[in-house]
């Protein structure tokens, strides 16, 4: 099964998409990677969905990526004596270390590390930014604030601190338990929440090793200060616009999104745009025109993948959401202006043999109108370099590692397959021709461009380019 588009679709599984029938329909409609959201559900639920995905993968003989999304720290206030309280603009409101139920004047803050980090002048956001508080005084166990934006407030609402680096690890005890479970299960990608600095990615890398690839979710404005280093240390990046939109002004999010996409394109790292892409389809069978434009903008800007959250996890139209997203992507990629934008966004190759070969493969494929670029890879590196070039020809990634084939399902323009081990470049060229034709990327007499590293299975050794023609099999 070959997708006739370059950008990929990630869909979150949940109550609306738990059965084998619905999950297969989502895959057939266009899902390339399934997201298991560990903020919800129990391990047994995730295991069942994972097993269903692997059954569908086997049935359709196509690698399918699985992404586990860790919950990360969830900062919440305590409870109130009444069902809710009403905060008025200008009034004083205290957050303290007293676990007693709160009232209109105070509430419990069950995060002792926050008291040490906050200082006078900081702003706090409660309930997804609906209420804003300004810190007047912060001492051990007590934070005095003035209400800037008023509104009702109820038990255990979340809070955000946009401008303060919090001394909190992105890996809470629950996340460590979930991570161990997910790695044992065999997930391909781990999405790391609450990334504030490069050290957060290094902490996760120490736990994960090479058992899965890391997607750093950029949802804290402070992470943007360390953008290049976080991108360098991560295997991919997600623009998590939900929390990002809470902690910064709405008008700032579009430019930050473009900044992140440019940084990832330059580094050759896959980038995912997520949150509220087709949000109205939670209740409606069709999106708004603004939502369609939002998805299209991410594709024009060169995103490797776009993601559905509630639309596919708990919405009333999960399959329809995937179908319309597939249609939007395909329509954008058929626009000549899209190709111009991808060409404009190209970065200069690094002065290495691997980068030089990959850049040359793109140019050769363009000049010869090649049907496909075929990359042989054991780690995914050769294919990632090819995808960074955003070639006009589709990329066929051939790897002996099923784990790598699954990982590459997230990457722009890549059709990945698991194949046999090969030892010589002549075998590689022969397999490239056979598989390109078999997978529907090339036809008889078409030319393909083949890249590989010799000796095989040596990381970062892409050093050969060959032009081959699809020929009829000999009798």
Buried (B, 14 or more C-beta within 10 A) or exposed (E): EEBEBBBBBBBBBBEBBBEBEBBBBBBBBBBBBBBBBBEBBEBEBBBBBBEBBBEBBEEEEBBBBBBBBBBBBBBBBBBBEEEEBEBEEEEEBBBBBBEEBBEBEBBBBEBEEBBEBBEEEBBBBBBBBBBBBBBBEBEEEBBBBBBBBBBEBEBEBBBBBBEBEBEBBBBBEBBEEBBEBBBEBBBBBBBBBBBBBBBBBEBBBEBBEEBBBBBBBBBBBBBBEBBEBBBEBBBBBBBBBEBBBBBBEEEBBEEBBBBBBBBBBBBBBBBBBBBBBBBBBBEBEBBEEEBBEBBBBBBBBBBBBBBBBBBBBBBEBBBBBBBBBBBBBBBBBEEEEBEEBBEEBBBEBEEEBBBBBBBBBBEBBBEBEBBBBBBBBBBBBBBBBBBBBBBBBBBBBBBBBBBBBBBBBBBBBBBBBBBEEBEEBEBBBBBBBEBBBEBEBBEEEBBBBBBBBBEBBEEEBBBBBBBBEBEEEEE
